[in-house]
Amino acid sequence: MARRLTTYDLQSAKGSRKWLQLHVDTPAEAAAAAACDIVILSCEPDHNLEAIRQAAPYAFLSVGMPHGAVASPEEAVRLGFAMMKRGADAVYSSHSPRFIEAMAAEGIPVTGHVGLVPNRATWTNFRAIGRTAEEALNVLRAAKDLENAGAACIEVEVVPVRLADHITRSTPLITMGMGCGSACDTQYLFSCDVLGTHTGHYPRHAKRYADFVTLEAELQEKRISAFRAFGRDVAEGSYPEAKHQVDMDDAAYDRFLTLSQSL
């Protein structure tokens, strides 16, 4: 595409296309993603934002609003506009729906988050979310709350595959899936997991495609090679495998479907 991808483009393609998505940390990673035609990116709102925007000029870029950076809907609108001015196409927010509603009312595309939300993990711990019918219903309710608030996209992280599929089919939001099989509108990974540079606990839902060396020219070749391998695996259906996802048992899923009819 010879122009920047828009919210309208994504929503128009919902149900007919699966997109690749990467969270990138540097302009070099953004350029490598662009070289592989990965056109949905996310990043932090740090000093690299403008350079990442320049490195991937046609990508749809969702930029994170740090949790707690705003204390009112008005502050969220002000910061959201500032991030859009710096190059964001959407603003990621793990704040409450009232903050998201305020931004959406001003025309700011917002990416919400359900399932395992790291900024809220004190309430859940770091684990798969939604494996019981009741917990799955809470995830669905949270997704509907974000939809009703006017969000454009929703990150769906480490939830059972069937729950992710149910959410994707029952909402107009673009679902950005990480750790929930191939059910969502995007297949989303962090570049540090793809590239093998992640230094903490390696997440179950991720797959490593490279082991880095130190020379920058070789690093970029590694980035491009790893991102292309990620794209091939998704296109061929070899990623995600069963080991990269979670599910709920049949009884829990049937009970969830019954409960969800009340929403």
C-alpha positions, 0 to 999 in steps of 0.5 A: 500500500502506497499510503499509511494504513488507516483504522478504516482500512483495518475495519473494512478488511475484518473477517477477510484478512489476517494481519501480522503485527509486531511491537518494535523498540527501535527504528531498525526493527521498524525498518526490518518490519516494513521490509517484510510488509508487516504493516501493523506495529506498536511501540512505546512513546519514548524518544524513538517514536518519531524515528520509528514513524519515519522508518515505517511510514505506511504502517498502522502504528499503535503507541502505548499510553503509559498506565497511570500517565493520566488521571482524568479523561481530559488528560487522556484526550490531551496526551492522546492528541499529543501522541497522534501529533508525534505519529501515532495512528492509534493510542494503546490504553489499559485505562478504564473505559471512561478514559477510552470513551473520552478519547474516542469521542474526539476521534482518537482511535484507541486500542484497549486490552483484555485477558492478561493485561500486564498493567493490571496483573496484580488482580490476576497474576501472570497466567492465562485468563478465561479458562473457566466459564465465569472468567471467560464471561468477564473477559467478554464483558470487558471487551464489550465495555471497550466496544461500547466506549468506542475503541477501534482495536483491542489487544487480546492476550493469553486467553483460550483460543475459543474465547478469542474466536468468540470475541473476534466474531462478536465485535467490530473491533480489530482484535490483536491476538497474542497467545490465543492461537490464530483466532484474532484479526492480527497475529501479534508478537514482540520483536524481542521475542521473535529476535531472541533478545528477550532477557526475562522469562520467555513467554509460552506464547512466543517463538524465537526466530533468531539468535543475535550477533553484535554487528549492526549490519548482521543484526539487520539481516537477522531482523529481516530474516526472523520477521520473514520467517515469522510471516511464513510460519503464520501464512503456512499455519505452522505458528502458532502451534498448540504449545503456544496457546491455551484452551478451556475444556468443553464443559467450561466453554459450553457454560460460557456460551450459555452465560454469554447469551445474557450479554 
